[in-house]
Amino acid sequence: MAERLKNLIGGEWIDATGDASRPILNPADGTTVLAKVPESTAADVDRAVAAAAAAFPAWRDTPVVRRCRILFHCKELLEQRSGEIAACMVRENGKTMAESEGEVRRGIEVVEFAAGMPSLMKGDFIEDIATRVDGYIYREPLGVVAGACPFNFPAMIPMWMFPVAIACGNTFILKPSDKCPMTGALVASIMKEGGLPDGVLSVVHGGGETVQHLIAHPQVEAISFVGSTPVAEAVWRAASQAGKRVQALGGAKNYIVVMPDAGLEETADAVIGSSYGCAGERCMASSVLVPVAGGDALVDRVIEMAQALKLGDGLAADTGMGPVITAEHKRRVEEYIQIGIDEGATLRLDGRDARAEGLPDGFFVGPTVLDDVTPSMRIAQEEIFGPVLSVMRAATLDEAISLANATPFGNGNSIFTASGGAARKFRNEIQCGMIGVNAGVPAPMAFFSFGGHKRSIFGDLRVHGPDGIEFYTRKKSVIERWPETGPSGSVWGK
């Protein structure tokens, strides 16, 4: 019988109080039950918050250098067990081993960044702003903070959040995806093994109701969220109305614009990686290809390379693309393909009947290409979150930029060109938060901040990097005066 996952509260793995749970299936075979994830109740959330609140004063008062020494040790353990984390991710998420290993690496990079907090969290000081009066500003942690994470990056996205939060002196409650909860729990167990005090990092499993309980709890000071745009907006509204800080990252519709002077092979290879990596289940996937003034040879080459991707279990070394996360999501992606056809797009490559050898019940959708897509089509405006590439044609760079800017999202867009002038124009005029120049996935490193514009983000601050520190701390200004000769007498008259 599959194990029922437990919550990490106060340093102990304990059962959720409610009876409700759902199975976690291996998406590659569609039948193996890996675990059962509970729906944590309000009582479970209350218990986790109480433990985090109890741990906060001592953790806040722990010198930042000591906090970061613990993070350095945790980083070493994460690196030593990175293969175990990646394999767990492959089983419950479906992505390939190479993709999973890369994800773990990017998550560990945020731990590395957070371990430099002694220099990153410094304040400001001015001496003698008036006679014998000094002024300074310093940062302090918020208290108990929480993060709700999606299924598509079950190791990296939690590590976008909690390393920065706890390095700043907060205590953190992680709510992993209920579709992909095992990886986040494993990462948390390694952090506990690395020396985090009890209550500094907690895990509560569950779905939307668990998130609602966290938002409503008066002792939770801030909420971080990554997921779809409708849910991100709902979280932002609810948390803001509750008086909390909130950063909520939503969906995307990312464009790759290709100029006539771009190299064919390197561009096609980048399109394949960006569009079909992780089965297209990522907010940085490029789902619309816009060749400028032609592009037939590029589209043909992309189709040829996509047809060569082998579907299969991500643990197999020769697998080029794994399944999508659930049977329900497979149906949703296939419905979008049909919507595109019904709206007049030309189906150049159909992934709906794709099968992986020996895995007849797996949740596979093969690489798909829809050509002759127009801006008014739903497949050009809505996030599909699967291995579906739409092709739109543009006569000029101006037209291509207009097409990309016409979507409600603004996460990450890329241009492929040999022209510095074209790249500069694209950079200045495109409406998004992350831009790639001859790079298909323009995700910034940990020491920068990650996040988009428009309906790809709700809230003012992005994740990790400088914005992460700003989000998880608040500033205090101090005006300090010490008389040169000392006090003339006690205020108590003694």
ABEGO torsion letter per residue (X at the ends): XBBBBBBBBGGBBBBBABABBBBBBBAAAGABBABBBBBBBAAAAAAAAAAAAAAAAAAAABBAAAAAAAAAAAAAAAAAAAAAAAAAAAAAAGBBAAAAAAAAAAAAAAAAAAAAAAAAABBBBBBGABBGBBBBBBBBBAEBBBBBBBAABAAAAAAAAAAAAAAAGBBBBBBBBAABAAAAAAAAAAAAAAGBBBGABBBBBEBAAAAAAAAABAABABBBBBEBAAAAAAAAAAAAAAGBBBBBBBBBBBBBBBBAABBAAAAAAAAAAAAABGGGBBAABBABBBBBGEGAAAAAAAAAAAAABBBEBAABAABABBBBABAAAAAAAAAAAAAAAAAGBBBABBAAABBBBGBAABBBBBBBBBBGBBAABAAAABBAGBBBBBBBBBABAAAAAAAAAABABBBBBBBBBABAAAAAAAAAABBBABBBBGBABBBBBAABBBEBBEAABBEABBBEEAAAAAAABBBBBBBBBBBAAEBAEBAAGX
